[in-house]
């Protein structure tokens, strides 16, 4: 993601329907973890950009680190008072088993070797630790938006499952999101000339919010959508994965 795009995202994400609902989904996931007996611990927000999701983790009692590859994204997160790591998702600057939770919201599609990134998620999770992952789905929706966003791919269910299980993670749940608006997105993307992430007029933003909120109460998770959402964990008793030989230096604040 370009530096200008990160600044733009940070400026609009608190008001944009898509980012707002994704944060609410993360909050619901965190509440479910609490109900399942998982106490808030150390979390990594992988590909945090400006740290919008990192703030959700902090609000729910987690001790989050925002990991960001770009200098601009790391700077925005620091400006928001967040603890930041600079690093590459394929070579995480963290020891084995250091984390209770890893979130990777729309990250894997930006990485050429997504299997290595998934293996790194597994490595830094403690046994029993949770990974929460979202990705764009279905190559039939590929458009100039994906090119402008520097995506390598969009995923189908089998492909995403294969990446995570191939890295040694166990998939607990997998479902579609943004199902009701898929026809609108598909139509818009046909004529797209670049990224379609932008601040919308208030009434339109409210209308799209109402549609995507409706999915909370409808059985749409098994239908084709615009995104896939996945919950996985590192199995207890699984053998450790050897750390990569080289590691990027990390700067923390």
N, C-alpha and C positions, 0 to 999 in steps of 0.2 A: 504494500500500500504506500503510495506516495505521501511525502510529508504534508503537502497541502490537503490531501484527502483525509489524513488523520486529524488535522485541525478542524476541517469541515465536519467530520463525524462527531468530534467532541462538542462542537458548537450546537449540533442539532439533536443529538441522541436523547436528551432529556425530554424532548417534545415530540419526537417522531414515533408514529404508531408502532412500527416494526421493532425498534429498539426497546420501547416501553414494554411491549408484550413479552419480548424475550427476557427482560429482566424479571418480569412477574413469573415467568415459567421457572427461571432459576430460583427465585424465592420459594416457589412451591416445592421444587426439588429439595431445597435445603430444609424446609419444614418436614417433608417426608423422611429425610435422613434422621432428623431429630426424633420423629415418632418411632422410627425403627431402632432407636437406641444409640445412634451415632452422635457423640458429643462433638461440638465444634473444635477443630484442631488447626493444623497448619494446612493452608490451601495454596495452590498455584493457579493463577489465572493466565493460561498460556495464550500468547498473542493478544495481550490485553488492550493494545492500542491506547486510548486515553484513560482506560480503567473504569469504564461504566459498570461492567459486571464485577470488577474487584470491589467496588463500593458496596454492592449488594452482599457480597461475602462478608465484608466487615460489619455491615449492619446486622447480620444474623449471627454474630459472635465468633466468626472464623478469624484466624490470623493469616490474612492473605498476602501473597507476593504477586505483584504484577510483572510478568515476564514479557518483554517486548524486544523485538529484533532491531527496530529502527530507533535512531536517536530522538527523533521528533516525538514519537509515541511515548517513549520513556520520559521525555521532558514534560509532556502534557500530564502524564500520570503523577509525576513528582509535584507538579503545580497543584494537583488536587490533594496533596498530602498523603500519597500512597507509598508504600515500600516497593521499590522497583529493582528488578534484575534485568540487565541487558544480556541477551544470549540468543542462541540458535536452538529451535525446538528439536533439531536432530542431534544436539550435543548439550543437553541441559546442564547448567553449571550448578548441580546439586548432587548430594550423595545418594546412594541407594536407600530406598525405604524411608525417605525423609518426610513424606507428605501423607496426609490423611485424605486429601481430595485434590483432584486436578480438573479444572474446567478448560475446555478447548472449544469455544464457540466460534464457528466459521473460521477455522484455522487450517485444518488438514488440507483443504483444497488449494491453499497457497503454497504448499510445500511439495517440491518435486519428489522426494523420497518420503512419502507419507507413512510407509511401513516402519522406517527408522524412527520417525517422530512418535509413532504409536508405541514402539518398543521402549523409547525413552520415558513415555508416560508410565508404562508398566514398571520400569526400573525404579523410578523415584517414588512410586507409591509404596506404602507399607503393605504387607499382606492383609487383605481384607479392605484396603483403601478403595475409594470410588473415583471413577472417571465419568464426567458428564460432557458429552460431545454433541455438537450440532454441525451439519454440513449442508450445502446446497445439493438438491437432488435432481436426477434425471437429465442426461445429456440432450434430450429432446428440447430442453429449455435453454440450451447453450446459445449465447448471444454476445453482442458487443459489450454488454454489461459485464460478462465474465472476463472478457479480454481486458477491459479497462480496469477491472478489479484484480488482475494478475492471478486468475485462477488457472490451475493446471487441469482441473477436471470437475465434473459434478458426479454424484454418487448414486448408485442404486442400492437397495437393501443388502443384496448378496455381496456387493463389492465392499461396502462399509463394514459389514460383519467380518469379511475375510481379512481386512486390514487389521482390525482390532484383535480377532482371535489368533491371527498369525503372529501377533506380537505377544501372545500369552495372556491376554485379558479375557475374562468371561463376560459375555453380553447378557445383561439382565432384562433390558427392555429396549425396544426399537419401534418408533412410530413416526408417522408423517405429521408435519405442521404446515400451516398456511395452505390448507386444502381448499377452503371455500374461495379464496382469491386466486387460485391457480389459473383459471381461464383469463382473468384480467391481466395477470402477470405475463402469461404466454402471449397475449395479444400485444401488450406494450413492448415486450422484448423483441418482437418481430421487426419493429421499426426503431429499436434502440441504436443510438450512435455512440454510447458510452455508459458510464455508471448511472443508474437511475436513483441513487440515494441522494435525496434532496429534501429540504423542508417544504412541506406542502401547505396550501391554504388551510386555514383552521377548520372549515366545515368539511373539506375532503379528508383531512387527517382524522377528524372525529368519526366520519362515516366508515373509514377503513378500520379504525380501532374497534368500532362496534361489531364489524364482521369477524375480525380475528378473535375477539373476545368470545363470540358465540361458540367457537370451537372448543372452549373449555367444557361445554355442556352437551356436545354432540359426539357421537361415535365415529369420528372422522380419521382416527389414527391409522387405520389400515388402508386408506384410500390414497391415490397419488396426490402429492402436495408440491410445495416449492422447496421445503427443507426436510431433512431427516434429523431426528433427535434420538440420542442413545445414552443409556446408562450401563456402565460396565464396572467390573471390579477386578482387582488383582487377587487370584485365588490364594488361599492360605496354604502354606506348605509347598508352593511352587518353587523350583530352584531359582537362585539369583541369576540375573543376566549380567554378563561381564560388561563393565563400563567401556565406552569408546576410548581409544588410546589418546586421542587429542580432545581438549576441551577449551571452549572459549573462556576468556577471562570475564568475570562478572563484576559489575560495579553496583553497589547497593546504596540505597539512601532511605 
